[in-house]
Amino acid sequence: MTKLEREILKILTDDARHAPKEIAVMLGVEEQKVKHTIKELETKGIIVKYTTVINEEKMGKDLVEAFIEVKVSPQHNRGFDAIAEEIYQFEEVKSLYLMSGAYDLAVIVEGKTLKEVAMFVSQKLSTLERVISTATHFILKKYKDGGVLLNGRLNKRLPVHV
């Protein structure tokens, strides 16, 4: 990865609203070079999506999120990929990670109520053939999300180190 690519990624990670023209000025390069580099990063799948961090608590949003530890039996010749593919197809699943340590997968799910999340775990997730066990942890309050302090005196993006 080039220095220019790393610098552009750092700027966009800090605030994806920066236009190529602004980034070009910040880095002292031509706008066209920035546009081309961003397009290349998107094409390579390095930049996957531009998103916004929202403080849902301030919106009065009443969704329930849970962090679920999942132990699974990996599939022969496919490892954890096959079961991960089954799990990430559920609309309730916001994020899914392969983990080292005491459990295999970390699943972040979202529902309208505690009961809805509990029903997802008991009726959908835990019934999958390769799922051995689950442990559900409900998220009670977010203090920091996506590198942003949500409930502190500072409500700005923290610096990203490349």
Secondary structure, 3 states (H helix, E strand, C coil): CCHHHHHHHHHHHHCCCCCHHHHHHHHCCCHHHHHHHHHHHHHCCCCCCCCCCCCHHHHCCCCEEEEEEEEECCECCCECHHHHHHHHCCCCEEEEEECCCCCCEEEEEEECCHHHHHHHHHHHHCCCCCEEEEEEEEECCCCEECCEECCCCCCCECCCCC
